[in-house]
C-alpha cells in the first residue's frame, strides 16, 4: 500500500517517509521555511504544490498514485482561526478530494483532542473511548480544533476514515526547540515533567492500522523516562489549567495524563 503524506515536509513526515512506501506532498513555502530538511528528502518522491486547493491536490495525488492520503498538516501555535483552517477546513477539503479518487484517508490528530479525558482512564492510562470523543472535554485551541476535525470528518465520511492521535513525537531529525532542550536536560540530569511519547515506529504502525481498519487510535508507546530523562509527575488540577495563559494550555493538558492504546501493537 502506498501513502501520500500531505504536509510531509517536516519532522513527522521525514520519519514516515523512511518507514512507509510513500510520496511527500508539500507546499513550496514549507520547503522554503525548512531548507535544512532537503538532504533528508533527496531520495524521496516529493511533489510540490503552491496551496492546498482542490485542483492542485487532485493533480498531486494522481501523480503520486497512492492508495491512502495521510493528512499531516497541523499547527500548535497561532490564532484559533489559523488552527481551524489547518485542522478542520483543509482536512475536509483533502478528504473530499481523496474520496473522489477512491483513496482511503487517515487524519493525524493529537491526544490533546481528547482534552480533559478522566472518564477514559483505564488502569492509570487514557485509552480510546467507545464512541468518538465520548466523555472527552476538549480544552484550548489545539484541542478544540483537532476534536472538531475528527468529528466533522467522521460525520462526513460516515465512519470511513482513520484517525491517529500521537503524543509528543520522537524520531530522527528532531529540529524542534523542545527536543534540543530535552536533550540538554537529559545530559545535565535536570528533571522534566513526565509526558507520553510516540515513537516514529509506533506512528507508522498507527497509520497503517488506521488506513486498514478505520476508527481512532492513540499512538503512544513510550514516556520521557523511557528515553532516559529524569522525570517528575505533574498533574495540575483542571481549574488551574483553565486559568493558565493560553500558550500553556496544550503542554499542561497533556502532562495531566499518560496515554496508551487498546488496539495498537506498539
ABEGO torsion letter per residue (X at the ends): XBBBBBGABBAAAAAAAAABBBBBBBBAAAAAABAAAAAAAAABBBBBBABBBAAAAAAAAAAAGBABBBBABBBABEBAAAAAAAAAAAAAAAAAAAAAAGBBBBBBBBAAAAEBAAAABBGGBBBBBABBGBGBBBBEAAAAAAAAAAAAAAAAAGGABBBBBBBBBBBBGBABAAAAAAAAAAAAGBBBBBBBBBBAAAAAAAAAAAAAAEEBBBBBABBAAAAGBBBBBBBBBAAAAAABBAAAAAAAAAAABBBBBAABAX
